[in-house]
């Protein structure tokens, strides 16, 4: 039983780490969607010329 428990705890940790990476990915995708939506509405990407993208690690 201990071996199975340890296996599932390890798998849980792995999945949680994957979920964190996916969270970062979806945040970047949402940022890009917002970026291009604003650019489409403005008719140009120049609206973002002075904005810098900050990616959190």
N, CA and C atoms as a LAMMPS dump frame, in Angstrom:
ITEM: TIMESTEP
0
ITEM: NUMBER OF ATOMS
171
ITEM: BOX BOUNDS ff ff ff
-5.0000000000000000e+02 5.0000000000000000e+02
-5.0000000000000000e+02 5.0000000000000000e+02
-5.0000000000000000e+02 5.0000000000000000e+02
ITEM: ATOMS id mol type element x y z
1 1 1 N 0.826 -1.198 0
2 1 2 C 0 0 0
3 1 3 C 0.866 1.257 0
4 2 1 N 1.927 1.256 0.764
5 2 2 C 2.805 2.426 0.83
6 2 3 C 3.357 2.778 -0.551
7 3 1 N 3.722 1.748 -1.288
8 3 2 C 4.277 1.966 -2.621
9 3 3 C 3.245 2.63 -3.535
10 4 1 N 2.019 2.196 -3.482
11 4 2 C 0.953 2.803 -4.286
12 4 3 C 0.703 4.241 -3.856
13 5 1 N 0.663 4.454 -2.543
14 5 2 C 0.463 5.803 -2.024
15 5 3 C 1.57 6.728 -2.532
16 6 1 N 2.808 6.294 -2.42
17 6 2 C 3.942 7.092 -2.87
18 6 3 C 3.856 7.375 -4.368
19 7 1 N 3.426 6.374 -5.132
20 7 2 C 3.285 6.536 -6.57
21 7 3 C 2.261 7.629 -6.886
22 8 1 N 1.114 7.602 -6.196
23 8 2 C 0.082 8.591 -6.457
24 8 3 C 0.486 9.98 -5.964
25 9 1 N 1.231 10.055 -4.879
26 9 2 C 1.707 11.354 -4.4
27 9 3 C 2.697 11.955 -5.399
28 10 1 N 3.542 11.114 -5.971
29 10 2 C 4.498 11.575 -6.978
30 10 3 C 3.76 12.037 -8.231
31 11 1 N 2.777 11.256 -8.645
32 11 2 C 1.984 11.626 -9.83
33 11 3 C 1.238 12.926 -9.602
34 12 1 N 0.7 13.099 -8.4
35 12 2 C -0.016 14.33 -8.053
36 12 3 C 0.911 15.532 -8.163
37 13 1 N 2.121 15.416 -7.655
38 13 2 C 3.094 16.509 -7.73
39 13 3 C 3.439 16.835 -9.187
40 14 1 N 3.579 15.799 -9.998
41 14 2 C 3.882 15.999 -11.411
42 14 3 C 2.757 16.746 -12.113
43 15 1 N 1.529 16.334 -11.861
44 15 2 C 0.371 16.974 -12.491
45 15 3 C 0.223 18.414 -12.006
46 16 1 N 0.463 18.663 -10.739
47 16 2 C 0.391 20.033 -10.222
48 16 3 C 1.423 20.931 -10.899
49 17 1 N 2.618 20.406 -11.141
50 17 2 C 3.651 21.182 -11.836
51 17 3 C 3.224 21.464 -13.279
52 18 1 N 2.629 20.473 -13.918
53 18 2 C 2.139 20.668 -15.287
54 18 3 C 1.04 21.721 -15.307
55 19 1 N 0.181 21.71 -14.314
56 19 2 C -0.904 22.685 -14.236
57 19 3 C -0.351 24.104 -14.083
58 20 1 N 0.712 24.263 -13.321
59 20 2 C 1.341 25.577 -13.167
60 20 3 C 1.88 26.069 -14.504
61 21 1 N 2.52 25.19 -15.247
62 21 2 C 3.04 25.563 -16.563
63 21 3 C 1.902 25.929 -17.507
64 22 1 N 0.818 25.16 -17.461
65 22 2 C -0.335 25.463 -18.305
66 22 3 C -0.97 26.796 -17.914
67 23 1 N -0.961 27.108 -16.631
68 23 2 C -1.502 28.393 -16.161
69 23 3 C -0.689 29.542 -16.766
70 24 1 N 0.627 29.411 -16.777
71 24 2 C 1.474 30.443 -17.379
72 24 3 C 1.195 30.56 -18.874
73 25 1 N 1.006 29.42 -19.515
74 25 2 C 0.735 29.415 -20.952
75 25 3 C -0.581 30.102 -21.263
76 26 1 N -1.626 29.805 -20.51
77 26 2 C -2.93 30.425 -20.782
78 26 3 C -2.891 31.918 -20.492
79 27 1 N -2.126 32.335 -19.496
80 27 2 C -1.985 33.768 -19.218
81 27 3 C -1.33 34.483 -20.393
82 28 1 N -0.32 33.873 -20.99
83 28 2 C 0.339 34.469 -22.148
84 28 3 C -0.601 34.508 -23.344
85 29 1 N -1.343 33.441 -23.556
86 29 2 C -2.307 33.401 -24.66
87 29 3 C -3.379 34.47 -24.467
88 30 1 N -3.881 34.62 -23.248
89 30 2 C -4.89 35.648 -22.977
90 30 3 C -4.328 37.038 -23.233
91 31 1 N -3.061 37.251 -22.855
92 31 2 C -2.418 38.538 -23.117
93 31 3 C -2.349 38.802 -24.618
94 32 1 N -1.932 37.794 -25.384
95 32 2 C -1.828 37.953 -26.83
96 32 3 C -3.2 38.202 -27.468
97 33 1 N -4.223 37.527 -26.98
98 33 2 C -5.582 37.764 -27.498
99 33 3 C -5.994 39.205 -27.248
100 34 1 N -5.727 39.698 -26.044
101 34 2 C -6.042 41.087 -25.704
102 34 3 C -5.238 42.057 -26.577
103 35 1 N -3.953 41.764 -26.741
104 35 2 C -3.066 42.588 -27.568
105 35 3 C -3.643 42.741 -28.971
106 36 1 N -3.961 41.608 -29.597
107 36 2 C -4.43 41.666 -30.976
108 36 3 C -5.851 42.2 -31.094
109 37 1 N -6.681 41.998 -30.096
110 37 2 C -8.031 42.576 -30.12
111 37 3 C -7.946 44.094 -30.099
112 38 1 N -7.096 44.64 -29.209
113 38 2 C -6.922 46.095 -29.16
114 38 3 C -6.323 46.626 -30.46
115 39 1 N -5.36 45.896 -31.005
116 39 2 C -4.742 46.313 -32.265
117 39 3 C -5.758 46.274 -33.408
118 40 1 N -6.585 45.252 -33.434
119 40 2 C -7.631 45.183 -34.469
120 40 3 C -8.603 46.345 -34.341
121 41 1 N -9.022 46.62 -33.098
122 41 2 C -9.952 47.733 -32.87
123 41 3 C -9.344 49.073 -33.282
124 42 1 N -8.025 49.223 -33.047
125 42 2 C -7.338 50.463 -33.393
126 42 3 C -6.909 50.503 -34.855
127 43 1 N -6.882 49.35 -35.502
128 43 2 C -6.456 49.28 -36.889
129 43 3 C -4.951 49.244 -37.067
130 44 1 N -4.204 49.117 -35.971
131 44 2 C -2.748 49.079 -36.044
132 44 3 C -2.153 48.483 -34.775
133 45 1 N -1.006 47.831 -34.924
134 45 2 C -0.284 47.325 -33.755
135 45 3 C 0.502 48.442 -33.067
136 46 1 N 0.63 49.584 -33.732
137 46 2 C 1.385 50.707 -33.162
138 46 3 C 0.796 51.211 -31.852
139 47 1 N -0.455 50.862 -31.593
140 47 2 C -1.078 51.258 -30.329
141 47 3 C -0.303 50.701 -29.136
142 48 1 N 0.432 49.633 -29.354
143 48 2 C 1.193 48.968 -28.289
144 48 3 C 2.68 49.335 -28.322
145 49 1 N 3.048 50.284 -29.147
146 49 2 C 4.456 50.602 -29.384
147 49 3 C 5.245 50.851 -28.1
148 50 1 N 4.666 51.531 -27.134
149 50 2 C 5.385 51.89 -25.908
150 50 3 C 5.16 50.913 -24.765
151 51 1 N 4.364 49.869 -25
152 51 2 C 4.094 48.879 -23.955
153 51 3 C 5.086 47.737 -24.037
154 52 1 N 5.57 47.322 -22.897
155 52 2 C 6.503 46.2 -22.841
156 52 3 C 5.781 44.988 -22.258
157 53 1 N 6.082 43.825 -22.783
158 53 2 C 5.513 42.594 -22.265
159 53 3 C 6.377 42.123 -21.098
160 54 1 N 5.735 41.864 -19.967
161 54 2 C 6.435 41.352 -18.795
162 54 3 C 5.952 39.941 -18.553
163 55 1 N 6.871 39.002 -18.6
164 55 2 C 6.533 37.603 -18.371
165 55 3 C 7.052 37.216 -17.01
166 56 1 N 6.145 36.742 -16.157
167 56 2 C 6.514 36.307 -14.811
168 56 3 C 7.042 34.893 -14.857
169 57 1 N 8.093 34.641 -14.118
170 57 2 C 8.644 33.276 -14.055
171 57 3 C 8.111 32.539 -12.872
